Amino acid sequence: MGSNHQNHAPNEVVVVMVPLPAQGHLNQLLHLSRLISSYNIPVHFTGTPSHNRQAKIRVHGWDQTSDLTDMIQFHDFTIPPFLCPPPDPNAPHKFPSHLLPSFEATTLLRNPVAALLRKLASETRRVVVIHDSLMASVIQDVGSIVNSESYTFHTVSAFTIFLYLWEPMGKPPQLEGVDVKIPDNVPGLEDCFPDEFLDFIAAQYEYMKYNSGNIYNASKTIEGEYIDLLNKLGDNKKHWAIGPFNPVSISEKKEGGSNSGTRHVCLDWLDKQEANSVIYVSFGTTTTMNEELIKELAIGLEQSNQKFIWVLRDADRGDLFIEGEQVRKAELPKGYEERVKDRGVVVRDWAPQLEILSHKATAWFLSHCGWNSCMESITVGVPIACWPMHSDQPRNTVLVTRVLKVGIVIRDWERRDEPVTSSMVKDGVKKLMGSGEAYEIRKRAGELGTAVRKSMGEDGASRVELSSFIAHITR
Ligand SMILES: *[C@@H]1O[C@H](CO)[C@@H](O)[C@H](O)[C@H]1NC(C)=O
C-alpha cells in the first residue's frame, strides 16, 4: 500500500485475491488474477511479503514478470514470524504437516485484509473478494461491508469436492434423478490429512455464510459430469468452472518452451531426445522422501533403462526465504548422476514443469497427482503414472486412471505402508513404454488434451464460464 497506483474512477468494481500460502494454491489465484485483469478490472493480491514474493518468482509461462506488477497490485502484509520447520523425511505420513504453522499464521491477515477491503469499498462501487476455500476466516469482515461480496475459489478437482459433499449425505445413488457414477472402492480419507489440518478446514466452515458463489479450477471437458452434479447439491449458490487456462501457448507439442530469457538446461537436454521418449518424474512441492525411498527410486529408474528427468526436491518450507537455513540435499547413490548421464537428468532447482510437459520428447509424467500437476499434464495431453502421497491425491488418482483413463497406477495407495523397492519402480516404469495398454492410454490422453485445449480457446467452455463470472461481478 501507499503505492502510487492511479486512482480508479468511482463506480468501478475491484477484485481482491486472498490465497492460501502454499505453492499449488498461490499459483492458481495468481493465474486467475491475470485473467481477470485482462478484462480491465483492477486486481489486488494479498499475502505476506514472502508468500507474495514466492508467487511472483515461481510463475512460469508468462513472458515477463514485470507484466505481473503492472497488472496486479500486490499488498505485502507483514505478520509476526511463524514457525518454519523443515519437512520431516521420515514422518509416518506424507502430508506436509510442517506447513501447518504457516497456514495458521494466515489468520493474522484478517485485520490488514479488512482494512484494505474497507478502503477499497469507500472508493469503488463493489469490492469482489475471491478467496481460497481454506481462507474463509480471513475474509469474514466482508459480512460487515455493504458493497462487498465474496466468492470461494476451489483449487482441487470437482470430483474430489463432490465426494467430500456427497459422502456425508449418505451417498445417494441419484441426485435430482441423475445417476451418480463413482467408481467402486474409492479410497477413504484415512492417512490423507492429519487432524490438525482437518481442524483448520473445519474452522473455515462458519464463515462460509458470507459466500456468494463458487469458482472451480475445473474444466467441463475433463469433469463435466461432476461439475453438473455439484450444481445439483442445491445450495442455491452460483457455480463457475473456469478451467485450466494455461498461460503458455501450448496448442502444439513443440520443441522447447516458449519463454524468452534464461532457459532451463533440462530443456536443452530434452531437445536432443526423440519424440515421446522421456519420462518426467516429479512429486510436487509438498512431498519429502526419506533416503531409502530416494535410493530405491533412483535405482529403479536407472534399471528401467528409460530416459527420464527427475525433479528431486524436498517439500517447500512455510517461508522459502528464511535466512540462515540450509535446505537438505538428498543423497543419491555414489556416482549415480555420472552413470545415468546419457539417459537421465536430475533437477534439484525449480523446474519449468509446464514447459517440460509440453515438450514433444516427454512421453509420461510420473506424478504424485496433485491437482495442478494433473491438470497441466491433462491439458498438454501427457498421460500420468500415478504415485499419490497425501491429501486429495489418492482420489485424483481414481479420477485419472478409472474415470478419465488417461493414466496408470504405479504405486497403489492401498499399499502405502509397504516398503517401495527398486524392482517395483523398474517394473512400473517399464510398463509405461511399449505395451499395448500404455499405448492406448497415451492415445486417450492425447485426445483429451486436444479437447481441453479447444475448450480454452476464444469460444470454448472455459472462456464462456469466465466471461459469465465477469459479467456477474460487474453487473
Ligand atoms: C488452474 O490450474 C492450472 C494448473 O495449475 C493452472 O495452469 C491454471 O492457470 C489454473 N486456472 C485458474 C483460473 O486459476
The ligand as an SDF file (V2000), in Angstrom:
LIG
                    3D

 14 14  0  0  0  0  0  0  0  0999 V2000
   -5.9400  -23.9000  -12.8310 C   0  0  0  0  0  0  0  0  0  0  0  0
   -4.8310  -24.7310  -12.5960 O   0  0  0  0  0  0  0  0  0  0  0  0
   -3.9560  -24.8540  -13.6840 C   0  0  0  0  0  0  0  0  0  0  0  0
   -2.9440  -25.8830  -13.3410 C   0  0  0  0  0  0  0  0  0  0  0  0
   -2.0950  -25.4310  -12.3540 O   0  0  0  0  0  0  0  0  0  0  0  0
   -3.3550  -23.5130  -13.9940 C   0  0  0  0  0  0  0  0  0  0  0  0
   -2.4680  -23.6030  -15.0700 O   0  0  0  0  0  0  0  0  0  0  0  0
   -4.4730  -22.5610  -14.3100 C   0  0  0  0  0  0  0  0  0  0  0  0
   -3.9640  -21.2900  -14.5670 O   0  0  0  0  0  0  0  0  0  0  0  0
   -5.4670  -22.5210  -13.1760 C   0  0  0  0  0  0  0  0  0  0  0  0
   -6.6040  -21.7090  -13.5820 N   0  0  0  0  0  0  0  0  0  0  0  0
   -7.0120  -20.6780  -12.8930 C   0  0  0  0  0  0  0  0  0  0  0  0
   -8.1530  -19.9460  -13.4600 C   0  0  0  0  0  0  0  0  0  0  0  0
   -6.5020  -20.3480  -11.8450 O   0  0  0  0  0  0  0  0  0  0  0  0
  1  2  1  0
  1 10  1  0
  2  3  1  0
  3  4  1  0
  3  6  1  0
  4  5  1  0
  6  7  1  0
  6  8  1  0
  8  9  1  0
  8 10  1  0
 10 11  1  0
 11 12  1  0
 12 13  1  0
 12 14  2  0
M  END
$$$$
